[in-house]
Amino acid sequence: MSNHKITGVFSAATTPLNADGSPDVGLFTEHCKRLIEEGCHGVALLGTTGEANSFSMGERRMLLEAALKAGISPDKLLPGTGVAAIPETIELTKHALSLGVTKVVMLPPFYYKGVSDDGLFNAYSAILEGVNDSRLQVILYHIPQVSGIPLSVPLIGRLVEAFPDTIVGIKESAGDFNNMQAIIAAYPGFSVLCGADPLLLPLLKAGGAGCITATSNLVADSLRTVYDHVHDEAQTAKVDAAQARINGYRTLSNSYVQIPTIKAMVGLKTGNAGWKRTRPPLVALTDAEYAALAEGYAQLP
């Protein structure tokens, strides 16, 4: 897997909130550090799980700066910088680069639906030409069930051909293993990272580069076990057990709306009930849902 420019286990980190709805920066940086300690190669902050599109530009910049100030190395941070307006995507990406953060995860402009590959190619081109920094490495973000904007295999190829040193990977969050395999086959060396934890093991076996997932907020150690030992036949039982544990947490996290549920589970793991808070339009679990979740969580290994 050494031919991949970006490879490893990355957490789609969730973002804790204060009672007034503002980001809890202290708890956030504590969480990011714990994710690294538990085995993540890096933290993909300010993505879907991190509620990024519910935060202002200023809040997004503040959270990235806080992670760096807390001592996390710039090369371990993959902030989401793709928003609906191209000038703001450029601004957020330049801000990351100004701090020494060179890897970003980038949604396409997502408000207008049914746009053509030409339109998406032009949008990404305008962003990269606007940023104009040779250090930048972009992971495209394919999550059509949320964004409404799929990134086709031919579009990926056009972008890789036009920006071979910059467009280096994709987070495939549609959960479509056939699509992941098609991208791997079409573009050798391009980093395909899955957004669905159950697919990490089969993806690595198929030549994928790793994952950016929500369940890593809870079981980063098991994801790292799968990543480190996937090709060691002597460790097959250990890898399978780790993947089964991951799948158990993932299944429980899907019992209710995923993002509030992941946050509640981080609260159960850490003993901090403040993790239950979400920013509207997301809503926290009801007391009954939380009680059932806590019961299920207690059964997990």
PANU-345163 format. One record per residue (C-alpha): residue number from 1; residue in one letter; z, x, y. Coordinates in pm, 1 decimal, decimal comma, always signed. Layout:
N
<atom i="NUM" aa="a" z="Z" x="X" y="Y"/>
...
This chain:
301
<atom i="1" aa="m" z="+0,0" x="+0,0" y="+0,0"/>
<atom i="2" aa="s" z="-2,2" x="+310,0" y="+219,4"/>
<atom i="3" aa="n" z="-340,0" x="+215,7" y="+368,4"/>
<atom i="4" aa="h" z="-176,2" x="-74,3" y="+554,8"/>
<atom i="5" aa="k" z="-82,1" x="-7,5" y="+916,3"/>
<atom i="6" aa="i" z="+199,7" x="-262,1" y="+898,6"/>
<atom i="7" aa="t" z="+387,8" x="-318,4" y="+576,0"/>
<atom i="8" aa="g" z="+734,2" x="-432,7" y="+473,8"/>
<atom i="9" aa="v" z="+986,9" x="-713,7" y="+485,2"/>
<atom i="10" aa="f" z="+1023,1" x="-863,5" y="+832,6"/>
<atom i="11" aa="s" z="+1254,9" x="-1144,4" y="+931,8"/>
<atom i="12" aa="a" z="+1129,5" x="-1441,8" y="+1129,6"/>
<atom i="13" aa="a" z="+1460,8" x="-1426,8" y="+1311,1"/>
<atom i="14" aa="t" z="+1627,0" x="-1745,3" y="+1424,3"/>
<atom i="15" aa="t" z="+1772,0" x="-1764,5" y="+1778,2"/>
<atom i="16" aa="p" z="+2132,3" x="-1880,0" y="+1830,0"/>
<atom i="17" aa="l" z="+2218,4" x="-2088,2" y="+2135,9"/>
<atom i="18" aa="n" z="+2520,1" x="-2128,5" y="+2359,5"/>
<atom i="19" aa="a" z="+2673,9" x="-2471,8" y="+2416,8"/>
<atom i="20" aa="d" z="+2461,8" x="-2509,8" y="+2733,4"/>
<atom i="21" aa="g" z="+2142,3" x="-2449,3" y="+2534,8"/>
<atom i="22" aa="s" z="+2079,4" x="-2096,3" y="+2663,5"/>
<atom i="23" aa="p" z="+2014,2" x="-1814,4" y="+2413,1"/>
<atom i="24" aa="d" z="+2336,2" x="-1658,5" y="+2280,6"/>
<atom i="25" aa="v" z="+2231,9" x="-1299,1" y="+2338,6"/>
<atom i="26" aa="g" z="+2539,4" x="-1138,1" y="+2182,5"/>
<atom i="27" aa="l" z="+2512,5" x="-1338,5" y="+1862,1"/>
<atom i="28" aa="f" z="+2136,5" x="-1283,3" y="+1853,7"/>
<atom i="29" aa="t" z="+2158,4" x="-904,9" y="+1873,3"/>
<atom i="30" aa="e" z="+2439,4" x="-901,7" y="+1616,8"/>
<atom i="31" aa="h" z="+2212,6" x="-1102,2" y="+1384,8"/>
<atom i="32" aa="c" z="+1914,5" x="-869,8" y="+1440,4"/>
<atom i="33" aa="k" z="+2125,2" x="-564,5" y="+1357,4"/>
<atom i="34" aa="r" z="+2258,1" x="-733,6" y="+1043,6"/>
<atom i="35" aa="l" z="+1901,5" x="-813,5" y="+930,8"/>
<atom i="36" aa="i" z="+1809,7" x="-443,9" y="+950,7"/>
<atom i="37" aa="e" z="+2131,2" x="-343,6" y="+769,6"/>
<atom i="38" aa="e" z="+2058,1" x="-594,2" y="+492,1"/>
<atom i="39" aa="g" z="+1717,3" x="-443,4" y="+423,9"/>
<atom i="40" aa="c" z="+1457,1" x="-576,0" y="+665,8"/>
<atom i="41" aa="h" z="+1205,8" x="-315,9" y="+778,7"/>
<atom i="42" aa="g" z="+1194,7" x="-500,2" y="+1109,1"/>
<atom i="43" aa="v" z="+1263,5" x="-817,8" y="+1300,7"/>
<atom i="44" aa="a" z="+983,8" x="-1055,6" y="+1400,0"/>
<atom i="45" aa="l" z="+1171,3" x="-1223,7" y="+1681,3"/>
<atom i="46" aa="l" z="+1043,8" x="-1511,7" y="+1892,9"/>
<atom i="47" aa="g" z="+827,7" x="-1679,8" y="+1634,0"/>
<atom i="48" aa="t" z="+826,9" x="-2034,2" y="+1500,5"/>
<atom i="49" aa="t" z="+1166,1" x="-2002,3" y="+1329,1"/>
<atom i="50" aa="g" z="+1297,2" x="-1840,5" y="+1648,0"/>
<atom i="51" aa="e" z="+1198,6" x="-2150,7" y="+1852,1"/>
<atom i="52" aa="a" z="+995,6" x="-1923,6" y="+2079,9"/>
<atom i="53" aa="n" z="+780,4" x="-2196,6" y="+2228,4"/>
<atom i="54" aa="s" z="+1092,6" x="-2375,8" y="+2349,1"/>
<atom i="55" aa="f" z="+1188,6" x="-2073,3" y="+2561,0"/>
<atom i="56" aa="s" z="+1068,6" x="-1965,3" y="+2903,5"/>
<atom i="57" aa="m" z="+888,0" x="-1639,8" y="+2971,3"/>
<atom i="58" aa="g" z="+1207,5" x="-1502,0" y="+3124,3"/>
<atom i="59" aa="e" z="+1416,1" x="-1595,0" y="+2822,8"/>
<atom i="60" aa="r" z="+1165,3" x="-1432,9" y="+2588,9"/>
<atom i="61" aa="r" z="+1165,7" x="-1110,1" y="+2788,6"/>
<atom i="62" aa="m" z="+1547,1" x="-1113,4" y="+2802,8"/>
<atom i="63" aa="l" z="+1583,7" x="-1150,4" y="+2424,5"/>
<atom i="64" aa="l" z="+1347,5" x="-861,0" y="+2352,6"/>
<atom i="65" aa="e" z="+1524,7" x="-640,9" y="+2608,0"/>
<atom i="66" aa="a" z="+1862,9" x="-734,9" y="+2456,0"/>
<atom i="67" aa="a" z="+1752,5" x="-633,8" y="+2106,1"/>
<atom i="68" aa="l" z="+1649,2" x="-292,1" y="+2236,5"/>
<atom i="69" aa="k" z="+1966,3" x="-253,9" y="+2441,8"/>
<atom i="70" aa="a" z="+2166,5" x="-326,6" y="+2125,5"/>
<atom i="71" aa="g" z="+2015,1" x="-14,9" y="+1972,0"/>
<atom i="72" aa="i" z="+1734,1" x="-153,9" y="+1757,1"/>
<atom i="73" aa="s" z="+1441,1" x="+85,9" y="+1750,6"/>
<atom i="74" aa="p" z="+1126,2" x="-42,1" y="+1926,5"/>
<atom i="75" aa="d" z="+921,7" x="+26,0" y="+1612,5"/>
<atom i="76" aa="k" z="+1134,7" x="-227,7" y="+1420,2"/>
<atom i="77" aa="l" z="+1060,0" x="-517,8" y="+1655,5"/>
<atom i="78" aa="l" z="+760,4" x="-751,0" y="+1628,1"/>
<atom i="79" aa="p" z="+794,4" x="-1007,3" y="+1907,3"/>
<atom i="80" aa="g" z="+576,8" x="-1314,6" y="+1923,2"/>
<atom i="81" aa="t" z="+370,9" x="-1294,7" y="+2242,7"/>
<atom i="82" aa="g" z="+100,1" x="-1557,4" y="+2191,3"/>
<atom i="83" aa="v" z="+129,1" x="-1864,8" y="+2415,8"/>
<atom i="84" aa="a" z="-113,9" x="-2130,5" y="+2535,0"/>
<atom i="85" aa="a" z="-211,2" x="-1952,0" y="+2859,1"/>
<atom i="86" aa="i" z="-400,8" x="-1625,3" y="+2825,4"/>
<atom i="87" aa="p" z="-249,7" x="-1462,3" y="+3139,7"/>
<atom i="88" aa="e" z="+103,3" x="-1526,8" y="+3005,4"/>
<atom i="89" aa="t" z="+12,1" x="-1384,0" y="+2663,8"/>
<atom i="90" aa="i" z="-114,6" x="-1073,2" y="+2842,5"/>
<atom i="91" aa="e" z="+204,8" x="-1056,9" y="+3049,8"/>
<atom i="92" aa="l" z="+438,6" x="-1088,5" y="+2748,5"/>
<atom i="93" aa="t" z="+237,2" x="-831,3" y="+2552,0"/>
<atom i="94" aa="k" z="+236,5" x="-584,3" y="+2842,0"/>
<atom i="95" aa="h" z="+611,6" x="-637,2" y="+2881,6"/>
<atom i="96" aa="a" z="+667,7" x="-544,6" y="+2515,1"/>
<atom i="97" aa="l" z="+451,0" x="-233,3" y="+2552,9"/>
<atom i="98" aa="s" z="+639,8" x="-133,1" y="+2867,2"/>
<atom i="99" aa="l" z="+953,8" x="-116,9" y="+2650,6"/>
<atom i="100" aa="g" z="+786,6" x="+92,2" y="+2378,6"/>
<atom i="101" aa="v" z="+733,7" x="-207,5" y="+2146,6"/>
<atom i="102" aa="t" z="+377,3" x="-169,0" y="+2018,1"/>
<atom i="103" aa="k" z="+354,4" x="-430,5" y="+1739,8"/>
<atom i="104" aa="v" z="+332,7" x="-801,0" y="+1825,9"/>
<atom i="105" aa="v" z="+262,7" x="-1125,6" y="+1641,6"/>
<atom i="106" aa="m" z="+8,3" x="-1331,2" y="+1833,9"/>
<atom i="107" aa="l" z="-64,2" x="-1701,2" y="+1806,9"/>
<atom i="108" aa="p" z="-403,1" x="-1815,2" y="+1932,6"/>
<atom i="109" aa="p" z="-405,7" x="-2037,6" y="+2243,6"/>
<atom i="110" aa="f" z="-297,7" x="-2355,5" y="+2067,6"/>
<atom i="111" aa="y" z="-316,9" x="-2654,1" y="+2301,6"/>
<atom i="112" aa="y" z="-685,8" x="-2743,0" y="+2261,9"/>
<atom i="113" aa="k" z="-766,1" x="-2841,3" y="+1903,6"/>
<atom i="114" aa="g" z="-1093,3" x="-2816,0" y="+1716,8"/>
<atom i="115" aa="v" z="-1204,0" x="-2510,6" y="+1912,8"/>
<atom i="116" aa="s" z="-1476,4" x="-2288,4" y="+1767,8"/>
<atom i="117" aa="d" z="-1446,1" x="-1940,6" y="+1624,0"/>
<atom i="118" aa="d" z="-1644,8" x="-1825,9" y="+1927,2"/>
<atom i="119" aa="g" z="-1379,3" x="-1971,2" y="+2156,4"/>
<atom i="120" aa="l" z="-1096,8" x="-1806,3" y="+1962,6"/>
<atom i="121" aa="f" z="-1280,9" x="-1473,9" y="+1950,9"/>
<atom i="122" aa="n" z="-1330,7" x="-1493,1" y="+2328,3"/>
<atom i="123" aa="a" z="-962,1" x="-1574,2" y="+2379,7"/>
<atom i="124" aa="y" z="-833,7" x="-1281,3" y="+2172,6"/>
<atom i="125" aa="s" z="-1093,9" x="-1052,7" y="+2334,8"/>
<atom i="126" aa="a" z="-980,2" x="-1156,0" y="+2684,4"/>
<atom i="127" aa="i" z="-617,8" x="-1089,3" y="+2589,2"/>
<atom i="128" aa="l" z="-681,9" x="-745,2" y="+2438,8"/>
<atom i="129" aa="e" z="-909,2" x="-641,0" y="+2724,5"/>
<atom i="130" aa="g" z="-648,4" x="-767,6" y="+2971,8"/>
<atom i="131" aa="v" z="-370,7" x="-569,2" y="+2804,6"/>
<atom i="132" aa="n" z="-596,3" x="-264,1" y="+2767,8"/>
<atom i="133" aa="d" z="-347,4" x="-40,1" y="+2585,9"/>
<atom i="134" aa="s" z="-453,3" x="+173,4" y="+2288,1"/>
<atom i="135" aa="r" z="-98,5" x="+168,3" y="+2146,4"/>
<atom i="136" aa="l" z="-107,9" x="-204,7" y="+2078,7"/>
<atom i="137" aa="q" z="-114,1" x="-334,8" y="+1721,2"/>
<atom i="138" aa="v" z="-161,0" x="-709,9" y="+1676,7"/>
<atom i="139" aa="i" z="-66,5" x="-925,6" y="+1380,5"/>
<atom i="140" aa="l" z="-265,5" x="-1248,4" y="+1405,9"/>
<atom i="141" aa="y" z="-61,1" x="-1564,3" y="+1342,1"/>
<atom i="142" aa="h" z="-215,7" x="-1828,9" y="+1117,2"/>
<atom i="143" aa="i" z="+8,6" x="-2137,4" y="+1104,0"/>
<atom i="144" aa="p" z="-234,9" x="-2428,8" y="+1134,7"/>
<atom i="145" aa="q" z="+16,9" x="-2690,4" y="+1018,9"/>
<atom i="146" aa="v" z="+209,8" x="-2622,8" y="+1343,1"/>
<atom i="147" aa="s" z="-44,1" x="-2472,1" y="+1584,4"/>
<atom i="148" aa="g" z="-336,0" x="-2691,9" y="+1481,4"/>
<atom i="149" aa="i" z="-554,5" x="-2381,1" y="+1512,7"/>
<atom i="150" aa="p" z="-664,2" x="-2216,1" y="+1187,3"/>
<atom i="151" aa="l" z="-792,1" x="-1858,3" y="+1196,5"/>
<atom i="152" aa="s" z="-1089,8" x="-1843,7" y="+960,9"/>
<atom i="153" aa="v" z="-1173,6" x="-1550,4" y="+735,0"/>
<atom i="154" aa="p" z="-1501,1" x="-1484,0" y="+926,3"/>
<atom i="155" aa="l" z="-1314,9" x="-1490,8" y="+1260,8"/>
<atom i="156" aa="i" z="-1066,2" x="-1234,2" y="+1130,4"/>
<atom i="157" aa="g" z="-1360,1" x="-1014,5" y="+1032,7"/>
<atom i="158" aa="r" z="-1517,7" x="-1039,8" y="+1377,2"/>
<atom i="159" aa="l" z="-1189,6" x="-942,1" y="+1541,6"/>
<atom i="160" aa="v" z="-1130,0" x="-650,8" y="+1302,8"/>
<atom i="161" aa="e" z="-1482,3" x="-523,2" y="+1363,2"/>
<atom i="162" aa="a" z="-1450,2" x="-551,0" y="+1742,0"/>
<atom i="163" aa="f" z="-1092,6" x="-416,2" y="+1763,2"/>
<atom i="164" aa="p" z="-1039,3" x="-208,6" y="+1445,9"/>
<atom i="165" aa="d" z="-740,4" x="-12,0" y="+1575,2"/>
<atom i="166" aa="t" z="-569,2" x="-312,7" y="+1734,0"/>
<atom i="167" aa="i" z="-614,8" x="-614,5" y="+1504,6"/>
<atom i="168" aa="v" z="-428,0" x="-473,6" y="+1204,8"/>
<atom i="169" aa="g" z="-281,1" x="-770,0" y="+1017,9"/>
<atom i="170" aa="i" z="-215,2" x="-1140,4" y="+983,2"/>
<atom i="171" aa="k" z="+89,1" x="-1354,4" y="+918,0"/>
<atom i="172" aa="e" z="-45,0" x="-1619,7" y="+681,8"/>
<atom i="173" aa="s" z="+195,6" x="-1911,0" y="+718,7"/>
<atom i="174" aa="a" z="-25,1" x="-2184,6" y="+576,4"/>
<atom i="175" aa="g" z="+111,2" x="-2086,9" y="+235,3"/>
<atom i="176" aa="d" z="-242,0" x="-2073,6" y="+93,9"/>
<atom i="177" aa="f" z="-247,7" x="-1797,0" y="-165,9"/>
<atom i="178" aa="n" z="-624,5" x="-1830,7" y="-218,6"/>
<atom i="179" aa="n" z="-675,9" x="-1769,2" y="+152,4"/>
<atom i="180" aa="m" z="-450,9" x="-1460,6" y="+138,8"/>
<atom i="181" aa="q" z="-650,1" x="-1326,1" y="-155,6"/>
<atom i="182" aa="a" z="-978,5" x="-1392,2" y="+27,6"/>
<atom i="183" aa="i" z="-860,4" x="-1195,0" y="+332,7"/>
<atom i="184" aa="i" z="-737,1" x="-904,8" y="+116,1"/>
<atom i="185" aa="a" z="-1070,7" x="-894,8" y="-68,8"/>
<atom i="186" aa="a" z="-1279,8" x="-914,6" y="+248,3"/>
<atom i="187" aa="y" z="-1093,4" x="-657,1" y="+458,9"/>
<atom i="188" aa="p" z="-938,4" x="-368,4" y="+260,9"/>
<atom i="189" aa="g" z="-651,3" x="-206,1" y="+447,9"/>
<atom i="190" aa="f" z="-591,8" x="-512,4" y="+665,6"/>
<atom i="191" aa="s" z="-225,5" x="-610,8" y="+639,8"/>
<atom i="192" aa="v" z="-173,4" x="-959,2" y="+495,8"/>
<atom i="193" aa="l" z="+187,2" x="-1074,5" y="+537,8"/>
<atom i="194" aa="c" z="+299,2" x="-1404,1" y="+387,2"/>
<atom i="195" aa="g" z="+515,6" x="-1651,7" y="+573,8"/>
<atom i="196" aa="a" z="+634,0" x="-1823,7" y="+255,0"/>
<atom i="197" aa="d" z="+905,9" x="-1640,0" y="+61,7"/>
<atom i="198" aa="p" z="+800,5" x="-1757,6" y="-287,8"/>
<atom i="199" aa="l" z="+464,7" x="-1585,0" y="-234,6"/>
<atom i="200" aa="l" z="+600,9" x="-1235,4" y="-164,2"/>
<atom i="201" aa="l" z="+596,4" x="-1120,1" y="-525,7"/>
<atom i="202" aa="p" z="+244,5" x="-1248,6" y="-613,8"/>
<atom i="203" aa="l" z="+110,3" x="-1129,9" y="-277,4"/>
<atom i="204" aa="l" z="+238,2" x="-774,5" y="-323,7"/>
<atom i="205" aa="k" z="+87,8" x="-768,4" y="-674,0"/>
<atom i="206" aa="a" z="-245,0" x="-882,2" y="-523,1"/>
<atom i="207" aa="g" z="-247,4" x="-600,3" y="-266,5"/>
<atom i="208" aa="g" z="-74,1" x="-772,0" y="+25,2"/>
<atom i="209" aa="a" z="+140,4" x="-586,4" y="+276,3"/>
<atom i="210" aa="g" z="+469,4" x="-780,5" y="+282,9"/>
<atom i="211" aa="c" z="+621,7" x="-1081,8" y="+451,6"/>
<atom i="212" aa="i" z="+752,1" x="-1232,4" y="+773,8"/>
<atom i="213" aa="t" z="+975,9" x="-1514,1" y="+652,5"/>
<atom i="214" aa="a" z="+1255,2" x="-1749,5" y="+750,5"/>
<atom i="215" aa="t" z="+1464,8" x="-1710,8" y="+437,0"/>
<atom i="216" aa="s" z="+1506,6" x="-1341,4" y="+519,8"/>
<atom i="217" aa="n" z="+1766,3" x="-1462,8" y="+771,8"/>
<atom i="218" aa="l" z="+1979,2" x="-1523,7" y="+460,3"/>
<atom i="219" aa="v" z="+1860,6" x="-1303,5" y="+170,3"/>
<atom i="220" aa="a" z="+1697,3" x="-996,2" y="+322,0"/>
<atom i="221" aa="d" z="+1851,2" x="-781,9" y="+48,1"/>
<atom i="222" aa="s" z="+1668,5" x="-972,7" y="-227,5"/>
<atom i="223" aa="l" z="+1336,7" x="-962,9" y="-41,1"/>
<atom i="224" aa="r" z="+1377,0" x="-586,8" y="-5,0"/>
<atom i="225" aa="t" z="+1447,1" x="-555,5" y="-378,4"/>
<atom i="226" aa="v" z="+1117,8" x="-732,6" y="-454,5"/>
<atom i="227" aa="y" z="+928,2" x="-517,9" y="-203,6"/>
<atom i="228" aa="d" z="+1074,7" x="-186,6" y="-322,3"/>
<atom i="229" aa="h" z="+1040,6" x="-240,1" y="-697,2"/>
<atom i="230" aa="v" z="+740,2" x="-470,9" y="-741,7"/>
<atom i="231" aa="h" z="+528,7" x="-198,5" y="-904,1"/>
<atom i="232" aa="d" z="+807,2" x="-52,2" y="-1123,7"/>
<atom i="233" aa="e" z="+778,8" x="-208,9" y="-1469,0"/>
<atom i="234" aa="a" z="+1128,0" x="-88,9" y="-1560,8"/>
<atom i="235" aa="q" z="+1265,6" x="-310,4" y="-1280,2"/>
<atom i="236" aa="t" z="+1078,6" x="-630,2" y="-1370,5"/>
<atom i="237" aa="a" z="+1390,9" x="-825,9" y="-1461,6"/>
<atom i="238" aa="k" z="+1565,2" x="-717,9" y="-1140,9"/>
<atom i="239" aa="v" z="+1263,2" x="-814,8" y="-930,3"/>
<atom i="240" aa="d" z="+1225,0" x="-1151,8" y="-1100,7"/>
<atom i="241" aa="a" z="+1595,1" x="-1225,3" y="-1049,5"/>
<atom i="242" aa="a" z="+1569,3" x="-1134,6" y="-680,7"/>
<atom i="243" aa="q" z="+1264,0" x="-1357,1" y="-636,5"/>
<atom i="244" aa="a" z="+1442,8" x="-1643,6" y="-813,4"/>
<atom i="245" aa="r" z="+1738,7" x="-1605,1" y="-575,7"/>
<atom i="246" aa="i" z="+1502,2" x="-1607,3" y="-275,9"/>
<atom i="247" aa="n" z="+1334,4" x="-1921,4" y="-405,7"/>
<atom i="248" aa="g" z="+1671,6" x="-2095,4" y="-442,9"/>
<atom i="249" aa="y" z="+1758,9" x="-2033,1" y="-78,8"/>
<atom i="250" aa="r" z="+1411,8" x="-2131,3" y="+32,4"/>
<atom i="251" aa="t" z="+1428,1" x="-2458,0" y="-162,6"/>
<atom i="252" aa="l" z="+1764,2" x="-2547,3" y="-9,1"/>
<atom i="253" aa="s" z="+1634,0" x="-2463,7" y="+340,4"/>
<atom i="254" aa="n" z="+1356,7" x="-2718,5" y="+286,7"/>
<atom i="255" aa="s" z="+1605,9" x="-2999,1" y="+211,0"/>
<atom i="256" aa="y" z="+1594,2" x="-3109,2" y="+575,7"/>
<atom i="257" aa="v" z="+1392,4" x="-3001,9" y="+882,5"/>
<atom i="258" aa="q" z="+1357,7" x="-2631,0" y="+815,1"/>
<atom i="259" aa="i" z="+1453,8" x="-2460,0" y="+1142,2"/>
<atom i="260" aa="p" z="+1783,1" x="-2648,5" y="+1202,6"/>
<atom i="261" aa="t" z="+1859,2" x="-2605,2" y="+831,8"/>
<atom i="262" aa="i" z="+1800,9" x="-2228,4" y="+835,3"/>
<atom i="263" aa="k" z="+2027,2" x="-2203,3" y="+1140,7"/>
<atom i="264" aa="a" z="+2298,3" x="-2408,6" y="+971,8"/>
<atom i="265" aa="m" z="+2273,3" x="-2184,3" y="+664,3"/>
<atom i="266" aa="v" z="+2312,0" x="-1870,4" y="+879,2"/>
<atom i="267" aa="g" z="+2624,7" x="-2038,5" y="+1018,5"/>
<atom i="268" aa="l" z="+2753,4" x="-2099,9" y="+666,6"/>
<atom i="269" aa="k" z="+2681,8" x="-1737,1" y="+576,5"/>
<atom i="270" aa="t" z="+2853,7" x="-1591,3" y="+883,1"/>
<atom i="271" aa="g" z="+3126,3" x="-1850,5" y="+941,6"/>
<atom i="272" aa="n" z="+3001,9" x="-1924,2" y="+1294,0"/>
<atom i="273" aa="a" z="+2935,6" x="-2294,8" y="+1355,1"/>
<atom i="274" aa="g" z="+2755,3" x="-2212,1" y="+1682,1"/>
<atom i="275" aa="w" z="+2445,9" x="-2144,5" y="+1472,2"/>
<atom i="276" aa="k" z="+2401,7" x="-2520,5" y="+1422,0"/>
<atom i="277" aa="r" z="+2263,5" x="-2565,5" y="+1775,3"/>
<atom i="278" aa="t" z="+1890,9" x="-2612,0" y="+1839,1"/>
<atom i="279" aa="r" z="+1693,2" x="-2662,9" y="+2155,9"/>
<atom i="280" aa="p" z="+1521,2" x="-3000,0" y="+2202,7"/>
<atom i="281" aa="p" z="+1292,4" x="-3136,1" y="+2072,7"/>
<atom i="282" aa="l" z="+1452,6" x="-3002,1" y="+1753,0"/>
<atom i="283" aa="v" z="+1780,7" x="-3168,2" y="+1659,8"/>
<atom i="284" aa="a" z="+2075,2" x="-3029,4" y="+1465,5"/>
<atom i="285" aa="l" z="+2162,8" x="-3161,9" y="+1122,0"/>
<atom i="286" aa="t" z="+2381,2" x="-3472,6" y="+1107,7"/>
<atom i="287" aa="d" z="+2737,2" x="-3432,0" y="+980,7"/>
<atom i="288" aa="a" z="+2634,9" x="-3588,0" y="+648,4"/>
<atom i="289" aa="e" z="+2335,1" x="-3355,7" y="+612,0"/>
<atom i="290" aa="y" z="+2549,1" x="-3055,2" y="+700,3"/>
<atom i="291" aa="a" z="+2813,7" x="-3151,6" y="+443,4"/>
<atom i="292" aa="a" z="+2548,6" x="-3185,8" y="+172,0"/>
<atom i="293" aa="l" z="+2389,7" x="-2857,4" y="+278,8"/>
<atom i="294" aa="a" z="+2726,5" x="-2678,5" y="+265,3"/>
<atom i="295" aa="e" z="+2781,1" x="-2811,2" y="-85,7"/>
<atom i="296" aa="g" z="+2438,8" x="-2686,8" y="-195,9"/>
<atom i="297" aa="y" z="+2490,1" x="-2353,5" y="-21,8"/>
<atom i="298" aa="a" z="+2817,6" x="-2295,4" y="-207,2"/>
<atom i="299" aa="q" z="+2625,2" x="-2317,5" y="-538,2"/>
<atom i="300" aa="l" z="+2375,4" x="-2045,4" y="-446,7"/>
<atom i="301" aa="p" z="+2414,8" x="-1692,7" y="-588,9"/>
